[in-house]
Amino acid sequence: MLKFRSVAMLAGVSMLGAACGGPETQQESEVKPTWEEFQANAYREPWEGGKIIVNGDEALESEEELAAYFKNVVQAELGKSQDGLAVYYIGGDIKWSSTQKLNLTYCISNNFGTTNKAKMVTAMANATAAWEATASVNFTYLSQYDASCTASQTGVLFDVRPVSGQSYVARAFFPNSARSGRNVLVDSSAFTSTGAWSLTGVLRHELGHTLGFRHEHTRSTASGCYEDNQWRALTSTYDRASVMHYPQCNGTQTGDLVLTSLDKQGARSLYP
Ligand SMILES: [Zn+2]
């Protein structure tokens, strides 16, 4: 979710609409932008070391990576599978090793401020617990790094930091990201206008990305939000209610973002 969501979807809806197109504009020839269009529309975080955001809340490291992504993914033939949960796949599953998956450490920046940081600590505890309860993964909060919880903090696997004025409610990373890109950035809007989504719900979605899960809506061109074919289906059934499916992409989830039975089944298959 990294991106946008319900009312929260407010900010995001317009952007998603532009990025995804409506259901009536799904023909393959129409959903492929030119490089110039794609490059111009990619969102760039406006600070030193900022990442390039694609698909709403997924971060790329550089213009070179963006070009490679366009060539290998956007221009590639659209996937045809209609199969629940999907893992990021580039010649193999993008996931944590059997040892790292049990030691997913993070810090939460003091820059959130006292009130919002307290909300973040609770929401991260609840969101990580949801994934830990269904798959063999373990997140550990190392508060001793909160005072210097930056992209270069090597005492943790990833940092959780506040941002403001971004195109997304929050954004995350995939297991193949370098340390500098392993951040869960939470926009100030996440504390005020997320509609049906709770802060915990937003983080459940973002943490799904950190475990390697792609947006469920990219499994179907009928979602109107097809992204690319770099994924492998973990369950045989496409799940419009998945925690990884944007409701505004012909999804069926109307309340908070929660793990469905198919999400749990998919997560267990990747991390048994
Ligand atoms: Zn997302």
Boltz pocket constraint, residues with backbone or C-beta under 6 A from the ligand:
constraints:
  - pocket:
      binder: B
      contacts: [[A, 1], [A, 2], [A, 3], [A, 55], [A, 56], [A, 57], [A, 205], [A, 206], [A, 209], [A, 215], [A, 244]]
      max_distance: 6.0
